[in-house]
Amino acid sequence: MKIKEKKEPSLGIALLPIIFAIVLLVWGVGILKANAAIMLLIISMFVTLLSIYSLGYTWDELMAKGIRPTIDRAMGAILILIMVGPLVGAWLVSGTIPYFIYLGLHILTPKTFLVSAAVLCAISSVMTGTSWGSAATLGVALMGVAYGLGVPLPVAAGAVVAGCYFGDKISPISDTTILAAATAETDLFDHIKSMLWTTLPAFLISLVVYQIFSFKVVGSIDYGRINELLEGIATTFTLNPILLLPPIVVFFLSYKKIPSIPTLWIGTVIAMVLAWTMQGAGFSDVISAMYKGGSFDTSIPELNNLLNRGGITSMVSAIATVFMAYIFAGEMEYTGMLEKILNSLKKAFIKGKVGNLILSTSLTGIITGVVTGNSYLSIIVPGRIYQPVFNELGIKRSVLSRTTEDSGTVIVPLVPWSAAGVYMAATLGVSTLSYLPWAIMCYLGFIIAWIYGYTGKAVWKVKDSKEESAGTA
C-alpha cells in the first residue's frame, strides 16, 4: 500500500481548527448551552478530516502517535477524577464534610460578617470541592443574614462568590483543580502549592476590603436560618472531632509527597470506616454513596442540596470533556499544527520573555472563558497551547497550571452568560454584574500572576527533568 506523502501545515491550515473551534464553542457552548464534550468531539472530527485529506496522515497514525500518547499522559488525572467522586460520597456519608460546615457556622459575628461569609464559603468549597454546592447551601443562608443586617446584597454576594471559588481553586477534590494539573501535566499537590502564591494574597486582600466595609454595618444577626442548618446537621449525623481524620490524613500525606491517587484512596477508606462505625451506615449505603452520591432526605432543602452529591457518576461529564479535549490536542500536536501556531506566536509577541508568556497564557484563558462561558475549556485551551513554550523556557508546569486557573476557573462566574454566572445570580438573588466588583479575589488573582510574570517572582525553573515527568498520579 502506497503511503501518502505528509505535508507540513501552513499557518492558514493550522489556524482552521482554532477558528472552527471558536465558532463552534461560541455558538454551541456559549449561545446554545450545548455540552462542551460533544462540541469538542465535533471539533476533533474536523481536525481528523483535515489531517487526513489535507496533510496526508492516516487514522491509524493519528490514533497511535497522536491521540494515544496524549491520553496516556492524562491517565493519572483521569484516575484522580474518577477517584474524587467516591471520595466525596464517602466524606459526606461519614459526616466529615457536614462536621466542617457545622464548626464553621459558629464563627459568625455582626462586625465581621463579610469576612466570616467569605471564610465559611471557602472552608465549605475546600471540603466539598464545589463552589456551586457551597453557594446553594451556605451562600443562600448567608444572603438571608446579610439582608437582616442591612449589608448591601451585591457586596454580600461578592464575598460569597469569592469564598466559594477560593476553595474551588485549591481543593484537591475540585474538578477544575484536578483538570488544571492534568492539562499542564504536573502533580496535583504541586499545582495547589503553586496556586497559593496568587490565590492566597488575592483572598487576603479581599478580606481586608470586606472588613473595612463591615465597619459600616449596623444591626444584629438573625440566626434563624443558620440554626436551622446547624440543627439539621446535628440530627442527621453523629458529630465528633474524629470526623476530621480523613482530611487531616490526606493533607499530611500530600505534605509528605505521597502520590495523589494512593493518598485519596487512604482518605476514602478512613471515611468508609467512620461511616460504618460513627454514623451506623450500612455497607450498601456507603457503596451507593460512593457510586451515585448521597441520598439524604432531611426536612431542609438547602441541606439536601449539600448532601446529595458526589459519587463516580458525578464525574462523568468532566471525564468526557477531558477525553475529547485530549483527542483534539493530540491530533493538533502530532500533525505539527500546534507547533506552527506557537512558532508564529513566539516570534510575534512572546519573544522569549517570561512576562509576555504569562500574560499571553492568561489572556487566552480569560478570552476563552468569556467567549465560551466554560471553565473546563478556559483551562484546557491555554494549558495545551502554551505547555511547549513553558517547557522550552524551562519553567515549571505548576506555574502554567496556576496561570490557567487564575484566568479560567474564577473568571467564568463573572461572565453573565456563562452557566456559572447564571447559576450564582439565580442562587444568590443578585445579578452577575452587580456582584462582579465585589468578587475581588476572582479578578485579583490573574493581576498578581501578571506581576509575578514580569518581576520573576514565583516563576520557578525546572531543576530536575524527572520532576516534570512525574505527572498527576
N, C-alpha and C positions, 0 to 999 in steps of 0.2 A: 504494500500500500504506500503510495507516494505521500510524503508529509509536506503539507503546505508551508511555504516559507513565511516565517513570522515577520511582522513589520514593527518598527519602533513607533509608538504612538506620537502623533503631533500634539501640540498644546491644545489645538481645537478639538481633536478626538478625545484627549484626556479630560477636557472640561465638559464634554457632553453628558457623562453620567452625573456630574455635580449639578449641572443646570437642570437635568431631568429630575434629580433628587430634590432640588429646591422647589421646583414647580409642583411636584407630586406631594411633597411634605406640606407645603403651604396650603395647597388645595385640599389634600386628603386629611392630614392630621390637624392643620390649623383651622380650616373652614368647616369641613365635613365631620371633624372629630372622629375620623376613622382610626382603626387600630394601627399603631406605629409598626408593629411586627409585620403585618400584611403589606403595608406600604414599602417597607424595606425589602420584603420578598419580591415585590414587583420591580423595584429598582435593581435588585440582584439579577433578575431575569433579563432586564435591559442590558446590564453590563455583560452578561454571558453572551447574548446575541452579538453585541458589539465586538467582543473579544474574538468570537469565532469567525464572524463574517467580514470584519474589517481588519483584524490584526493577525489572523491565521492560526489561532490557538484551537485546540480540541477540548471537548468537555472533559475527557479523561485527564488531560494535563491540568486544566483549571482545578479539578477536584483534588488530584494527587499532590500537586505542587503549590497550589494557591489556597484552596479552602481548608483542606485537612490540617496542614501545618498551623494555620491561623487559629482554627478551633482548638487544636491540641494545646496551644499556648493559653487558651482561655478556660481549659477544663478545670483548673484549680478554682477559678472564680465561679464557674457554673456549679461545681460541687458545693461551694460555700452558699450560693444562692439556694440550692436545694436544701442544704442543712439548716439554714436560718428559719425556714417555715416550721419544721418540727421543734426547733429550739424555742421559738416564740410561743407555740402552743403549749409546750411543757412549762415554760416560765409563767404562763397565765394560769394553767390549771393547778400549779403548785402554790400559787399565791404570791410568788416573788414580785411580779410587776405590780399587782394591786397593793402590796405592802409598801413599796416605794412611794406610790402615789398617796397612800394613806398618811405616811410620815410627812410628805411634802405639804399636804393641805393644812398642816398645823402651824405653818410659819407665817400665815397672812397677818399683816398689821396695816392700819389705815395709811400711815405716813410712808410706808414702803410698798404700797400696793403694786405699783407698776414694776418695780424691781422683783418683787415676790412673784408676780404673774409670769414674768419672763423666765425666772429661775425654775418655777414649778413646771412650766411647759417644757423647758429644756430637760429637766430630770425625767419627765414622762416620756419625751421623744427619744432620749438616750436609751431608756429601758425598753421601750416598745419598738423602737426603730421606725416609727411612723409619725410624721408631722400631722397627717390628716386625722389619725385616731386621737392624738393629743388635743387637737383643736376641737374635735367633736365632743370631747369629754370635759377636760379641764377648761378648755377655751370657752365653751358655752357657759359653764358655771361662773367663770371669772368675768365674762362680759356682763352677767347679771349683777355681780358685785360692783363692777365699775359704774353701772347705771345708778345703783343705790348710793354710791359715794359721790356722784356728780363728776366723775372722771370723764372727759370727752371720749366718746366711744371710738373715734378713729385712732386716738393715742393708745387706748387700751388694746384695740385690735392689732396695732403695730407691735406692741410689746408681746402679745400672744404669738403672732406670726414669727417674730424674731426668735422667741424662745423655742417654738416648735421646730424651726429649721436649724437652729444651733444643734439640737440633739440629732436631727436627721442627718446633718453633715458628718458628725463624728461617731455616731453609734455603730458598733461593729456588726449590728444586725440590721442596719438600714440597707435597702436595696441599692440606693444611689451611691452610698459609701462603698459597697462591695463592687458596684459596677465601675466606679472611677478607678479603683485599684486594679480591677481586671483589665480595663481598657488600656491603662498605662503599663500593664504587666509588672506591677510592683506588689510587695507584700501588703496585706490589708492593714496590719498594725503600723507598719512604716508610713503608710498613707495617712492614718489617723494622727500619728505624731506630727507629721508634716502639716496637716490641716490646722493643728492647734496654733501654729505660728501666725496664721491670718485670722482664723475664726475666733480665737480667744481674745485678742486685742479688740476686734470689732465688736464682740459681745460685751466686753467690759466697758468700752466707750458708750455703748448703747445703755448700759445700766446706769452710768453716770448721768446721762441725759434724762433718763426716766426718773432718777432720784431727784434731780433738780426740779423737774416738773411736778413731782409728787408733793413737794413742799407747799404747793398751791392748793392741794386737795383738802377739802373740808368734809366732814361727815363721819359716819361710823359704818362698819361693815354689817350687812345683813347676812348672817351665817346660815340662813335657811337652806339654800341650795348646796352649800358646802357641807353642812351637817347631813344632808340627805345622802350625798355621795359617801361620806365617812361611815354612816350607819349601814349603807348598802354593802360596802366592802367588809365591814366588821361582821355582818350577819352572814355573808356568803363564804368567808374564809376564816380559818383559824390563824390569827396573826401572831408571829413570833420572830424575834431578830434572826433566828436561824435561817429564815427565808432569804436573807441577804447573801447566803453562802454561794449560790451559783454565780452571780455577777462578780463577787469578790474573787472567786477561784479563776474565772475567765480573765479578769483584768490582771491578776497576779501571773498567770501562765503566759499571757501576752507580753507582760513586762520581762519575763524570763526568756522571751523569744521562742517559746514553744510554737510550732506551726499552727496556723489558724484552724484547720479542719479538726485535728485532734483536740484542740482547745475547746471548740464549740461542742464536740462530742461529749467531752467531760462535763461541760456546763449543762448539757441536756440530761445526761444520766443522773446527775445530782438532783436536778429539778424533778425528774421522774420519781426518784426515791422519796423526795419531800412531798410530792403529790399523793403518794400511797400512804406514807406514814403520818404526815401532818394534816392533810385535808381529807383523808379517808376515801380518796378516789379509787375506783376500780381499775384493773389493768386495761380493760377495754376502753374506759373513759379517757385514760391518758393516751392510749394509742390513737383513738379517734381525734383527740385534740391535736396531736402531732401531725395527723394526716389532713384534716379539714378545718382545724381551728376550734376555738371554744364553742360550746353550745349552752351557755348560761342563759337563764330566763329569770331575771330579777324584776322587781316592780319599777325599776328606774331605767328608762330608755337610754340615757347617757351612759350608764354603767354597762348596759348590754353592748353598746357600740364599742366600748373599750375591750370587753372581754371576749367578744365573739369574732376573733380574727386569728391569724397565724395559720400554721399547717402547710404542708407541701403544696397543696392546691393553690394557696395564695401567691405562690411564686411563679406560677406557670407563665403569666404574661411577661414578667421580667426575663425569664429564661428564654422564651421565644424571641423577644426583642434582641437579646444578646446574640443568639444564634444567627438571626437574619443579618444583623449588623456585621458579624464576623465573616459571613459569606461574601457580602458586599466588599468589605475591607480586604479580604484575602484575594479576591479577583483583581481589585484595583492595584494591590501591591505587586502581585506576580506578573501582571501584564506590563508593568512599568508606567501605568497612567498616573499613579500617585506620585511616583518619583519625578515625573515630568512637571507636574503642578508645583511640587515642593521646590524644585530647582529654580523655577521661574519666580516663586515667591521669595526664595532666599536672595536671589540677585536683585529683585526689585525693592524689597523692604527690610528683611531680617538682617542681611549683610553680616552675619556672624556675631551680631550684638545680642547679648542675653536679654536686655531690657526690651528690645524690639520683638524678640521671640515670645517673651511672657505676654506682652501687650497683644501681639497677633493671635496667640492662642486664646487669650481671654476674650478678645473681641469676637473671635469666631464662635466661641461658646455662647456669648451674650446674644449675638445676631441669630444663631440657630435657635436659642430659647425663645427669643421674641417672635421670630418668624413662625416656628412650628408650635410653640407653647408646650413642648415636650421635654421633660428634664432628662430622660434617657438619651435622646438624640443630642442634647446640648452638651452631654459628657462624651458620648461615643465619637461624634464627628471631629471635634478638635483633638481628642485623645489619639485617634488613629492617624489623623493627618500629620500631626506635629511630632509624634514619637521618634521618627528617624532623625529629625533635627536635634531633639534633645540628646539622642544617642551620639550624634556627630559632635556636639559641643561638650560631651562628657558630663551632662547634667543628670543628676539622679531622677529616676522616673517618678519618685514620690513628689517631686516639685511639679511635674506635669500633671499628675493625678490631682494634686491640691489645686492647681490653677483651673482645671476643668470643673471641679466642684465649686470653687469660688465664683465662677462665671456661669455655671449651669444650674445646679440644684436650687440655689437660693434666688435666682433671677426669675424663674418661672412663676412663683406665686405673686410676683409684682406685675405680671402681664395680664391685663383684664380679660383677654380672650382665651387664655390657657385654662386647662382643666383645673389646675391648682388655684389659679386666680378666681375662677368662678366658684370653686368649692369653698375657699376661705371666705369670700364675700357672702355667700349664701349661709354658711355655717355661723359666722360671727355677726352677721347683720350689718356689715359696713362695706361700702364699695371698695374695690381694689385700689383705685386711685386716691381714695380718702385715707387709707391706712398706709399707703406706699411710703410717704415721707417719714413715718414713724417706725417702719420696719428697718431700722438703721443698720443692723448687722447684715441684712441681706445685700446691701449695695456697698457697704464699707469694706467688706472682705476683699473684693476684687481691686479696690483702690489701693489697699495695703499691699496686695500682690504686685501691682504695678510699681509701687515704691520699692519693694524688695528687688524687683527685676532690674531697675535702673541703678540701685545702690549696691547690689550684690549681696544684700542681707538675706540669710536663709535660702540661698540658692546654692545647694551643695553639689560638689563634684563627685563623680564616681571614683572611688579609690581601689575597689576590688571588682573585677569583671564578674566574679561569681555572685556578688551582691545583687546585681540587677537581673540575674538569670534565675533567681530563686522562685519567681512567680508569686502567686497569691495563695498557694496551698500551704 
